[in-house]
């Protein structure tokens, strides 16, 4: 019988278009190299999150949500439903690398190439314009966003707290993603802060964030 403690489950909700979620996800994977984490990926949708408030958004961001945000998440939810949730981690890495690191943008060619990168069938692109899995997409989004509230976005992370109760939070927003010991320090600090029942928000202004121009 092994005395090894089970890996800590980390549930991570993402939209492949979001550069903030992408950097936070790379941070979590860096922590996983040094801590025993079982990262479980889930889909959120910025299009779903903002569909009732498009008129309140800047024109450029509204266009991105209406035109570019639906196709990728439809394909990703189809991949999950037809090939299992275990494909999401590698598919997210392939998508994020192309969309964010290589500035290819979130178009059809990029998503099709990412599917090929991880050995998933090109036929999943048939879901680009519509998918019968939209209820599953909305359910996954709802599960994540209800843990933190409607006024935030991606990513959402949920982990077990010290007393066994779930801790869930938006972010942290990081740029660039911390590496090595710095990544672990941020992990421990984030969990410590988020585990305080009365904690609400910590924030500071930065002069430079990720580039949204390629989306």
C-alpha positions in Angstrom: 0.0 0.0 0.0 1.4 3.4 -1.0 1.8 6.2 1.5 1.8 8.8 -1.2 -0.9 11.4 -0.9 -3.2 11.8 -3.9 -2.5 14.6 -6.3 -4.3 17.9 -5.5 -7.1 18.3 -8.0 -7.0 21.7 -9.8 -10.0 22.5 -12.0 -9.2 25.2 -14.6 -11.8 26.9 -16.8 -10.5 28.6 -20.0 -11.5 30.2 -23.2 -8.8 29.6 -25.8 -9.0 33.2 -27.1 -8.2 34.8 -23.7 -4.5 35.7 -23.4 -4.8 36.1 -19.6 -6.1 32.6 -19.3 -3.3 31.4 -21.5 -0.6 32.9 -19.3 -2.3 31.7 -16.1 -2.5 28.2 -17.5 1.2 28.1 -18.3 1.9 29.2 -14.8 -0.3 26.4 -13.4 1.6 23.9 -15.6 4.9 25.3 -14.3 3.7 24.7 -10.7 2.7 21.2 -11.7 6.3 20.4 -12.4 7.1 21.1 -8.8 3.9 20.1 -7.0 1.7 17.1 -7.3 -1.3 18.6 -9.1 -4.0 16.9 -11.1 -5.0 19.7 -13.5 -8.4 19.1 -15.0 -9.4 21.4 -17.9 -12.8 22.8 -18.5 -14.3 25.1 -21.1 -15.7 28.6 -20.6 -16.8 31.0 -23.2 -16.3 34.8 -23.4 -19.0 34.8 -26.0 -21.5 33.3 -23.6 -20.3 35.5 -20.7 -20.9 38.7 -22.7 -23.8 37.8 -25.0 -26.3 39.8 -22.9 -24.2 43.0 -22.7 -22.7 43.3 -26.2 -24.2 46.8 -26.6 -22.2 48.0 -23.6 -18.8 46.9 -25.0 -16.4 48.8 -27.3 -17.0 48.0 -31.0 -13.7 46.2 -31.5 -14.2 43.9 -28.6 -17.9 43.3 -29.6 -16.8 42.3 -33.0 -14.3 39.9 -31.6 -17.0 38.2 -29.5 -19.6 38.1 -32.2 -17.4 37.0 -35.1 -14.3 35.2 -33.6 -15.2 33.8 -30.2 -17.8 31.2 -31.1 -16.0 29.0 -33.6 -13.1 27.8 -31.4 -15.2 27.0 -28.4 -17.7 25.0 -30.5 -14.8 22.9 -31.9 -13.3 22.4 -28.5 -16.5 21.3 -26.8 -17.1 18.9 -29.7 -13.6 17.5 -29.2 -14.5 17.0 -25.5 -17.8 15.3 -26.1 -16.6 13.1 -28.9 -13.1 12.2 -27.7 -13.3 12.7 -23.9 -12.2 15.5 -21.5 -8.7 14.1 -21.4 -8.0 15.7 -24.8 -8.6 19.2 -23.6 -5.1 19.9 -22.0 -3.1 19.0 -25.1 -5.6 20.7 -27.4 -5.6 23.9 -25.3 -1.8 23.9 -25.5 -1.8 23.5 -29.3 -4.4 26.2 -29.7 -2.8 28.7 -27.3 0.7 28.2 -28.8 -0.6 29.0 -32.2 -3.1 31.8 -31.2 -1.0 33.6 -28.6 2.7 32.6 -28.9 2.8 32.4 -32.7 0.3 35.2 -33.4 -1.7 33.1 -35.8 -5.1 34.4 -34.5 -8.2 32.3 -33.7 -9.3 31.6 -37.3 -10.4 28.3 -38.9 -6.9 27.5 -40.3 -5.3 27.9 -36.8 -7.9 25.7 -35.1 -7.7 23.0 -37.8 -3.9 23.0 -37.5 -4.2 22.7 -33.7 -6.4 19.7 -34.2 -3.9 18.1 -36.4 -1.1 18.9 -33.9 -2.8 16.7 -31.3 -4.1 14.0 -33.6 -7.7 14.9 -33.5 -9.9 14.5 -36.7 -10.4 17.5 -39.0 -14.1 16.6 -39.1 -14.4 18.4 -35.7 -14.2 21.6 -37.8 -17.8 20.8 -38.9 -18.9 22.3 -35.6 -17.4 25.7 -36.3 -20.6 27.5 -37.3 -23.0 25.5 -35.1 -22.8 22.4 -32.8 -25.4 20.2 -31.1 -23.1 20.4 -28.1 -23.9 24.0 -27.2 -25.9 22.9 -24.1 -22.7 21.1 -22.8 -20.7 24.3 -23.6 -23.1 26.4 -21.7 -23.2 24.0 -18.8 -19.4 23.9 -18.5 -19.3 27.7 -18.6 -22.0 28.0 -16.0 -20.2 25.6 -13.7 -17.1 27.7 -13.7 -18.6 31.2 -13.6 -21.0 30.4 -10.8 -18.1 29.6 -8.6 -16.8 33.2 -8.8 -19.6 35.4 -10.0 -20.7 37.0 -13.3 -18.5 40.1 -13.1 -15.2 38.3 -13.9 -14.0 36.3 -16.9 -11.4 33.6 -17.6 -9.6 31.9 -16.2 -11.4 30.4 -13.2 -9.5 28.0 -10.9 -11.0 25.8 -8.2 -9.0 23.7 -5.6 -9.7 22.0 -2.3 -9.1 24.3 0.7 -7.3 23.4 3.9 -10.6 22.4 5.5 -11.8 20.4 2.5 -14.1 23.1 1.3 -13.6 24.3 -2.3 -11.7 27.5 -3.0 -12.5 29.1 -6.3 -11.1 32.3 -7.8 -10.6 34.3 -11.0 -7.1 34.6 -12.2 -4.5 35.3 -11.0 -3.7 37.7 -13.9 0.0 37.3 -14.6 2.3 38.6 -17.4 4.6 37.0 -18.0 3.9 33.6 -16.5 6.2 33.0 -13.5 8.7 30.3 -13.7 10.6 28.0 -11.2 10.4 28.9 -7.5 8.6 32.2 -8.2 5.7 30.2 -9.7 5.4 28.1 -6.6 5.5 31.1 -4.3 2.7 32.7 -6.3 0.7 29.5 -6.1 1.1 29.2 -2.3 0.3 32.9 -1.8 -2.8 32.8 -4.1 -4.2 29.8 -2.2 -3.5 31.4 1.1 -5.3 34.6 0.2 -8.2 32.9 -1.6 -8.8 30.6 1.4 -9.6 33.6 3.7 -13.5 33.7 3.9 -13.7 37.5 3.8 -11.3 38.0 1.0 -12.7 39.9 -1.9 -10.1 41.4 -4.3 -6.5 42.4 -4.6 -5.4 44.4 -7.6 -2.8 46.8 -8.9 -2.4 48.8 -12.1 0.2 47.7 -14.7 1.4 49.6 -17.7 1.6 46.6 -20.0 -0.6 43.6 -20.6 -1.0 41.0 -23.3 -1.6 42.1 -26.9 -5.2 41.6 -28.0 -4.6 42.9 -31.5 -4.1 39.4 -33.1 -7.6 38.2 -32.0 
